[in-house]
């Protein structure tokens, strides 16, 4: 630690000496970077964590290297914005949109890599692109801005990216260690890297200068207000080639910044507020988190079974129904007395950010559910191609009449009792023995051998060659 501190001080002195001799770069930015602890620490973050991601990407090459370079660019832009924050007065929403424009442009450039024909490294690209939403913590302006607190925002953003990162770990666990290293390094860049940085320097958001310069929105930005509703993001699980079109260029995590000009930073995240809950609504039917205009625009994705729902009924039961192609569904305000019922959803991802009593996933296809803790059980019934991740504990998980199910268990849920009936292709993934170990995949048997012996039948799981 002492050697690293000495190196930092020597670097700072060298930069100050350069300034004193007339070598100025970018106005006062170099001086700010040299002496401000938060800026120095962000540089250390990039050197320690981002360098590791880049080293692994260089060994892989191709599109993985390309998207990693954009991640590097995004972090470099955020560093410059952190310097400018200290020289700028707190802007209004339109000014904030203009201030964050450089970061938004980089993120949209990354998002464009996931459009068009699906490539062999799709999971790499999606984990990298979705992870960049964590950098939106800098847009936090207060508890009423529509965002989670900065630390929580970074963690929540990585949870979505981790869905794809886990797929990389599984796909390459016995193939190429460079891909494993890249996925692990990308995670550590955000957790603990960026999370701990924000926790140490900006837990309540960026600290603006009370006497700095002001930011005025450009004419183009002003003319664009308010921003139109964004189309739903591309499917998480679809294996079909997505069709690139201009209508999709604003989708994905760049939506966070696109919504700044409309006054709601996280409008695209479908968060549930008190007035959206059934018990507080006058019409008792409402579709959560979407405007009337957006509902009409997306009507072609409605299930034939009925309109999409995400609502709390009678204060006890969360109902998530007929959601199509929505990978950013979130249930945030829940408690251990409530249950969650997910029905008829397709190509979507639901996050349940709290402890609930029971979770039922019924008649869903290509659906992802991420939850923390469940008091009673998580039930999966009549589904096809679902992925369920338990980040906390669950006493029981049951799978019934389901084809294709991936269960991700945390260390706290390894004692979970898993029951299956009339189901096939059930895989359970558990953490390795050490923190840096790969996920270990276990296939649950779907065939059994019954032998009549000593007056009764004995049943054993059928073994398969190569298993």
C-alpha positions in Angstrom: 0.0 0.0 0.0 2.8 2.4 0.9 4.5 1.8 -2.5 1.3 2.4 -4.3 0.7 5.6 -2.4 4.2 6.9 -3.2 3.7 6.1 -6.9 0.4 8.1 -6.8 2.1 11.1 -5.1 5.0 11.0 -7.5 2.6 10.9 -10.4 0.7 13.9 -9.0 3.9 15.9 -8.5 5.0 15.1 -12.0 1.7 16.4 -13.5 1.8 19.5 -11.3 5.4 20.2 -12.5 4.3 19.8 -16.1 1.6 22.4 -15.4 4.0 24.8 -13.8 6.2 24.7 -16.9 3.4 25.5 -19.3 2.3 22.1 -20.6 -1.5 22.4 -20.2 -3.8 19.7 -21.5 -7.6 20.3 -21.6 -7.6 23.5 -19.4 -7.8 22.7 -15.7 -8.6 19.0 -16.2 -5.1 17.7 -15.7 -4.7 19.7 -12.4 -8.1 18.3 -11.2 -7.1 14.8 -12.1 -3.7 15.1 -10.4 -4.8 16.3 -7.0 -8.4 15.2 -6.5 -8.6 11.9 -4.6 -11.8 10.8 -6.3 -10.4 11.3 -9.8 -7.1 9.6 -8.8 -9.1 6.7 -7.4 -11.2 6.4 -10.6 -8.0 6.1 -12.6 -6.8 3.4 -10.2 -10.1 1.6 -10.7 -9.6 1.6 -14.5 -6.0 0.5 -14.1 -6.7 -2.3 -11.7 -10.0 -3.7 -13.1 -10.4 -2.5 -16.7 -6.9 -3.5 -17.7 -7.7 -7.1 -16.7 -10.8 -7.1 -18.9 -8.8 -5.7 -21.8 -6.0 -8.2 -21.4 -8.4 -11.1 -21.7 -10.2 -9.5 -24.6 -7.0 -9.1 -26.5 -6.4 -12.8 -26.3 -9.9 -13.5 -27.6 -10.0 -10.8 -30.3 -12.8 -10.1 -32.7 -16.0 -8.6 -31.5 -15.2 -9.3 -27.9 -12.2 -7.0 -28.2 -14.2 -4.5 -30.1 -16.9 -4.2 -27.4 -14.3 -4.2 -24.7 -12.7 -1.1 -26.3 -16.0 0.6 -26.2 -16.3 -0.3 -22.5 -12.9 1.3 -22.0 -14.1 4.4 -23.9 -17.2 4.7 -21.7 -15.2 4.6 -18.5 -12.7 7.2 -19.9 -15.7 9.4 -20.8 -17.1 9.0 -17.3 -13.8 10.0 -15.8 -13.9 13.2 -17.8 -17.4 13.8 -16.7 -16.4 13.4 -13.0 -13.8 16.1 -13.5 -16.4 18.4 -15.2 -18.9 17.8 -12.4 -16.6 19.5 -10.0 -16.5 22.5 -12.3 -20.2 22.7 -13.1 -23.3 23.8 -11.3 -26.1 21.2 -10.8 -28.1 21.3 -14.1 -31.8 20.8 -14.6 -33.1 17.7 -16.5 -32.5 19.2 -19.9 -29.0 20.4 -18.9 -28.2 17.0 -17.4 -29.2 15.3 -20.7 -26.8 17.6 -22.5 -24.0 17.1 -19.9 -24.3 13.3 -20.3 -24.5 13.3 -24.0 -20.9 12.1 -24.6 -21.5 9.1 -22.4 -24.9 8.4 -24.0 -23.2 8.4 -27.5 -20.7 5.8 -26.4 -23.3 3.6 -24.9 -25.5 3.7 -28.0 -22.4 2.8 -30.1 -22.0 -0.3 -27.9 -25.7 -1.2 -28.1 -25.5 -1.1 -31.9 -23.2 -4.1 -31.7 -26.0 -6.3 -30.5 -28.3 -5.4 -33.4 -28.7 -7.2 -36.6 -27.7 -10.8 -37.2 -26.9 -12.7 -33.9 -23.2 -13.5 -33.7 -21.3 -16.3 -32.0 -20.3 -13.9 -29.2 -23.8 -12.6 -28.5 -23.6 -13.3 -24.8 -20.3 -11.5 -24.5 -21.7 -8.5 -26.3 -24.9 -8.4 -24.2 -23.1 -8.7 -20.9 -20.8 -5.9 -21.8 -23.5 -3.6 -23.3 -26.0 -4.2 -20.5 -23.2 -3.6 -17.9 -22.7 -0.1 -19.1 -26.0 0.9 -17.6 -24.2 0.9 -14.3 -22.4 4.1 -15.4 -25.8 5.9 -15.2 -25.3 6.3 -11.5 -23.8 9.7 -12.4 -27.3 10.8 -13.4 -28.6 10.5 -9.8 -29.9 13.9 -8.7 -31.8 13.0 -5.5 -34.3 10.6 -4.1 -37.1 11.9 -6.3 -35.3 11.6 -9.6 -36.7 8.1 -10.3 -33.4 6.2 -9.9 -32.1 3.9 -7.2 -29.4 5.2 -5.0 -26.0 5.1 -6.8 -24.6 2.0 -5.0 -27.9 0.1 -5.5 -28.1 1.2 -9.1 -24.6 -0.2 -9.9 -25.5 -3.5 -8.3 -28.9 -3.8 -10.0 -27.4 -3.0 -13.4 -24.8 -5.7 -13.0 -27.5 -8.2 -12.1 -29.0 -7.9 -15.6 -25.6 -8.1 -17.3 -24.7 -11.2 -15.1 -27.5 -13.2 -16.8 -25.4 -13.2 -20.0 -22.1 -13.3 -18.2 -23.2 -16.6 -16.6 -23.9 -18.0 -20.1 -20.4 -17.2 -21.1 -19.0 -19.0 -18.1 -21.1 -22.1 -18.8 -20.4 -22.1 -22.5 -16.6 -21.9 -22.2 -15.9 -23.5 -18.9 -14.1 -26.5 -20.5 -13.1 -24.8 -23.7 -11.2 -21.6 -23.4 -9.9 -20.1 -20.1 -9.6 -16.6 -21.8 -13.4 -16.3 -22.0 -13.8 -17.4 -18.4 -11.2 -14.8 -17.4 -12.9 -12.1 -19.4 -16.3 -12.8 -17.9 -15.0 -12.8 -14.3 -12.9 -9.7 -14.9 -16.0 -7.9 -16.3 -18.0 -8.7 -13.2 -15.2 -7.5 -10.9 -15.0 -4.3 -12.8 -18.5 -3.4 -11.5 -18.7 -5.6 -8.4 -16.7 -4.8 -6.3 -14.9 -2.3 -8.5 -17.3 0.5 -9.5 -19.7 -0.3 -6.6 -16.9 0.2 -4.0 -15.7 3.4 -5.8 -19.2 4.9 -5.7 -19.7 3.8 -2.1 -16.4 5.5 -1.1 -16.8 8.8 -3.0 -20.3 9.4 -4.2 -22.9 7.3 -2.2 -25.4 10.2 -2.6 -24.6 11.0 -6.2 -22.2 13.4 -7.9 -21.2 16.6 -6.0 -21.7 19.6 -8.2 -20.0 22.9 -7.9 -22.1 25.7 -6.3 -20.1 28.3 -8.2 -19.2 26.5 -11.5 -20.3 27.1 -15.0 -23.9 26.2 -16.1 -25.0 23.7 -18.7 -27.6 24.7 -21.2 -29.3 22.2 -23.5 -28.5 22.4 -27.1 -31.1 23.5 -29.6 -31.4 20.0 -30.9 -31.9 18.6 -27.4 -34.5 21.3 -26.6 -36.4 20.5 -29.8 -36.4 16.8 -29.0 -38.3 17.3 -25.7 -40.2 15.4 -24.5 -38.6 12.1 -25.7 -41.0 9.7 -27.3 -41.7 6.3 -25.6 -39.0 3.8 -26.4 -39.7 0.4 -28.0 -39.2 -2.7 -25.9 -35.6 -4.1 -25.9 -34.7 -7.1 -27.9 -35.5 -10.6 -26.6 -33.2 -12.0 -24.0 -33.5 -15.6 -25.0 -34.5 -15.6 -28.6 -32.2 -17.6 -30.8 -33.6 -16.1 -34.0 -31.7 -13.4 -35.8 -33.0 -10.0 -34.7 -33.9 -7.5 -37.4 -31.9 -4.3 -37.4 -34.0 -1.2 -37.9 -33.9 2.5 -37.1 -36.8 2.0 -34.7 -34.5 -0.1 -32.4 -31.5 2.2 -32.3 -32.7 3.8 -29.0 -33.4 0.6 -27.2 -31.4 -1.1 -24.4 -29.5 0.6 -21.7 -29.1 3.9 -23.6 -32.8 4.4 -22.8 -31.7 5.5 -19.4 -30.2 8.6 -20.8 -32.8 9.1 -23.5 -35.4 9.5 -20.8 -33.5 12.3 -19.0 -35.2 15.0 -21.1 -38.6 13.7 -20.1 -37.8 14.1 -16.5 -37.7 10.4 -15.5 -34.2 8.8 -15.7 -35.4 5.3 -15.4 -38.8 5.4 -17.1 -37.8 2.3 -19.2 -37.3 0.1 -16.1 -41.0 -0.4 -15.4 -40.6 0.3 -11.7 -43.7 0.0 -9.6 -44.7 3.0 -7.6 -47.4 3.3 -4.9 -49.9 4.9 -7.3 -49.5 2.0 -9.7 -50.5 -0.6 -7.2 -54.0 -2.1 -7.6 -55.0 -1.1 -4.0 -54.3 2.6 -4.8 -55.8 2.7 -8.3 -59.2 4.0 -9.2 -59.6 1.9 -12.3 -58.2 -1.3 -10.6 -56.8 -2.6 -14.0 -53.7 -0.5 -14.8 -50.8 -1.7 -16.8 -47.7 -0.7 -14.8 -45.0 1.7 -16.0 -46.2 2.4 -19.6 -48.0 5.3 -21.1 -51.2 5.0 -23.1 -49.4 5.9 -26.2 -46.7 3.3 -25.6 -49.4 0.7 -24.9 -51.0 1.3 -28.3 -47.7 1.3 -30.1 -46.8 -2.1 -28.5 -50.2 -3.6 -28.9 -48.9 -6.0 -31.5 -46.9 -7.8 -28.9 -49.9 -8.4 -26.6 -50.7 -12.0 -25.8 -53.9 -13.3 -27.2 -54.8 -14.3 -23.6 -55.1 -10.7 -22.6 -53.2 -7.4 -22.0 -49.9 -7.3 -20.1 -50.1 -6.8 -16.3 -47.6 -6.0 -13.6 -49.6 -5.1 -10.5 -50.2 -5.8 -6.8 -53.6 -7.2 -6.2 -55.3 -6.8 -2.8 -52.0 -5.9 -1.3 -51.0 -9.6 -1.2 -50.4 -11.0 -4.7 -48.1 -9.6 -7.4 -49.5 -10.6 -10.9 -47.2 -10.5 -13.9 -49.1 -11.6 -17.0 -48.7 -11.7 -20.8 -45.4 -9.8 -20.9 -43.8 -10.2 -24.3 -40.2 -9.2 -25.0 -39.8 -7.2 -21.8 -36.4 -7.9 -20.2 -36.5 -5.1 -17.7 -39.5 -6.0 -15.5 -38.9 -5.2 -11.8 -40.8 -5.8 -8.6 -39.1 -3.7 -6.0 -41.4 -2.9 -3.2 -42.4 -6.4 -1.8 -42.5 -8.2 1.5 -42.5 -11.7 2.9 -46.3 -11.9 3.2 -46.8 -11.4 -0.6 -46.7 -13.9 -3.4 -45.7 -13.5 -7.0 -47.6 -15.2 -9.9 -46.0 -15.1 -13.4 -48.3 -16.3 -16.2 -48.2 -16.4 -19.9 -44.9 -14.4 -20.4 -42.5 -14.9 -23.2 -38.9 -13.6 -24.0 -38.9 -11.5 -20.8 -36.9 -11.2 -17.6 -38.3 -10.4 -14.2 -36.3 -9.2 -11.2 -37.9 -9.6 -7.7 -35.8 -7.4 -5.4 -36.9 -8.5 -2.0 -38.1 -11.5 0.1 -41.5 -12.9 -0.9 -43.6 -15.8 0.4 -44.1 -17.8 -2.8 -43.3 -17.6 -6.5 -45.2 -19.4 -9.2 -44.1 -19.4 -12.9 -46.9 -20.8 -15.1 -47.1 -21.3 -18.8 -44.1 -19.2 -19.7 -41.7 -19.6 -22.6 -38.1 -18.4 -22.7 -38.6 -16.5 -19.4 -36.0 -15.5 -16.9 -36.7 -14.8 -13.3 -34.2 -13.5 -10.8 -35.2 -13.4 -7.1 -33.5 -13.0 -3.8 -35.3 -14.9 -1.0 -38.5 -16.9 -0.9 -40.1 -18.1 2.4 -42.1 -21.1 1.1 -41.4 -22.3 -2.5 -40.6 -21.4 -6.1 -42.9 -23.4 -8.4 -42.3 -23.8 -12.2 -45.2 -25.4 -14.0 -46.2 -25.9 -17.7 -43.2 -23.9 -18.9 -40.7 -24.2 -21.8 -37.1 -23.0 -21.8 -37.0 -21.0 -18.5 -34.1 -19.8 -16.4 -34.5 -19.1 -12.7 -31.8 -17.6 -10.5 -32.0 -17.7 -6.7 -29.6 -15.1 -5.2 -30.5 -15.8 -1.6 -32.4 -18.8 -0.1 -35.4 -20.9 -1.1 -36.5 -24.0 1.0 -38.2 -25.7 -2.0 -38.1 -25.4 -5.8 -40.5 -27.6 -7.8 -40.6 -28.2 -11.5 -43.7 -29.7 -13.0 -44.6 -30.5 -16.6 -41.7 -28.3 -17.9 -39.3 -28.8 -20.8 -36.0 -27.0 -20.5 -35.2 -25.4 -17.2 -31.9 -23.9 -15.9 -31.8 -23.3 -12.1 -29.0 -21.1 -10.7 -28.4 -21.5 -7.0 -26.4 -19.3 -4.7 -24.3 -20.6 -1.8 -27.2 -19.8 0.6 -29.6 -22.0 -1.4 -27.5 -25.1 -1.8 -29.7 -27.0 0.7 -32.8 -26.3 -1.4 -35.1 -29.3 -1.9 -35.7 -29.6 -5.7 -38.7 -31.8 -6.9 -39.4 -32.6 -10.5 -42.4 -34.3 -12.2 -43.1 -34.9 -15.9 -40.2 -32.6 -16.8 -37.1 -32.9 -19.1 -33.8 -31.1 -19.6 -33.6 -29.8 -16.0 -30.1 -28.4 -15.2 -29.0 -27.0 -11.9 -25.9 -24.8 -11.7 -24.1 -24.2 -8.4 -21.1 -22.0 -7.4 -17.7 -23.7 -7.4 -15.9 -24.5 -4.2 -13.8 -21.3 -4.3 -15.0 -17.8 -5.1 -13.1 -17.8 -8.5 -14.2 -21.3 -9.5 -16.5 -21.8 -12.5 -20.2 -22.7 -12.1 -20.7 -26.4 -11.8 -23.6 -27.8 -13.9 -25.6 -30.8 -12.8 -28.3 -32.5 -15.0 -31.2 -33.9 -13.0 -32.2 -37.4 -14.2 -35.4 -37.6 -16.3 -35.4 -41.3 -16.8 -35.7 -44.0 -14.1 -35.3 -47.8 -13.8 -37.8 -49.7 -11.8 -36.9 -53.2 -10.6 -39.2 -55.5 -8.7 -37.1 -57.0 -5.8 -37.9 -58.6 -2.5 -41.6 -58.0 -2.9 -41.4 -54.3 -3.9 -40.2 -52.0 -6.7 -36.8 -50.3 -6.3 -36.3 -47.2 -8.4 -33.0 -45.8 -9.5 -32.0 -43.0 -11.8 -30.9 -44.1 -15.2 -27.2 -43.4 -15.9 -26.0 -42.3 -19.3 -22.7 -42.8 -21.0 -20.5 -39.7 -20.8 -22.6 -38.3 -17.9 
